[in-house]
């Protein structure tokens, strides 16, 4: 698959299903400048993925970094439908990113993946817990645990940090929020509210939201 900035392919590395993202040359740029920009952006994206992991955000794991390519773990799943539950989770994820001063640069549902790859592991853990509870507490407790929501088996991952960067500027964070709100659409009020409820975990929430209003007015005026 090829996008505007990079081509993406699959391979296996040390037995792990992986994705290879290679930044392609731009013929309209001076060759030396092109190499420099591609190398810098490749390193920057790899660092952002690592920093996001440290911030507790689920995203691809970087396995190897070349001059113009990143090899990362393959995330299997589907794009979220952005119901209220998923929107809230997306807001919570952005709050974590912004708490670490990570700006995604293109935070939309297209760059989120809902994965159930961890389903087997969680099912085993839950079964182990059920057996322990059975010994200690009896059948009633087991039934309560077994009725847990199937969403517990899902994780939301963020992908494609290609336009991302590090910034503490409230304007940059407001643009991330506005980008998602515009992608959701104003006609989905409850989904909007759920996303903002999740994002309200961010300590500078009120400040960012005041700037979102400014960004929205500016965009409306420009169009």
Rosetta blueprint (number, residue, H / E / L):
1 X L
2 X E
3 X L
4 X L
5 X L
6 X E
7 X E
8 X E
9 X E
10 X E
11 X E
12 X E
13 X E
14 X L
15 X L
16 X E
17 X E
18 X E
19 X E
20 X E
21 X E
22 X E
23 X E
24 X L
25 X L
26 X L
27 X L
28 X L
29 X L
30 X L
31 X H
32 X H
33 X H
34 X H
35 X H
36 X H
37 X H
38 X H
39 X H
40 X H
41 X H
42 X H
43 X H
44 X H
45 X H
46 X H
47 X H
48 X H
49 X H
50 X H
51 X H
52 X H
53 X H
54 X H
55 X L
56 X L
57 X L
58 X L
59 X E
60 X L
61 X L
62 X E
63 X E
64 X E
65 X E
66 X L
67 X L
68 X L
69 X E
70 X E
71 X E
72 X E
73 X E
74 X L
75 X L
76 X L
77 X L
78 X E
79 X L
80 X L
81 X L
82 X L
83 X L
84 X H
85 X H
86 X H
87 X H
88 X H
89 X H
90 X H
91 X H
92 X H
93 X H
94 X H
95 X H
96 X H
97 X H
98 X H
99 X H
100 X L
101 X L
102 X E
103 X E
104 X L
105 X L
106 X L
107 X L
108 X L
109 X H
110 X H
111 X H
112 X E
113 X E
114 X E
115 X E
116 X L
117 X L
118 X L
119 X H
120 X H
121 X H
122 X H
123 X H
124 X H
125 X H
126 X H
127 X H
128 X H
129 X H
130 X H
131 X H
132 X H
133 X H
134 X H
135 X H
136 X H
137 X H
138 X L
139 X H
140 X H
141 X H
142 X H
143 X H
144 X H
145 X H
146 X H
147 X L
148 X L
149 X L
150 X H
151 X H
152 X H
153 X H
154 X L
155 X E
156 X E
157 X E
158 X E
159 X L
160 X L
161 X L
162 X L
163 X L
164 X L
165 X E
166 X E
167 X L
168 X L
169 X L
170 X H
171 X H
172 X H
173 X H
174 X H
175 X H
176 X H
177 X H
178 X H
179 X H
180 X H
181 X H
182 X H
183 X H
184 X H
185 X L
186 X L
187 X L
188 X L
189 X H
190 X H
191 X H
192 X H
193 X H
194 X H
195 X H
196 X H
197 X H
198 X H
199 X H
200 X L
201 X L
202 X L
203 X L
204 X L
205 X H
206 X H
207 X H
208 X H
209 X H
210 X H
211 X H
212 X H
213 X H
214 X H
215 X H
216 X H
217 X H
218 X H
219 X H
220 X H
221 X H
222 X H
223 X L
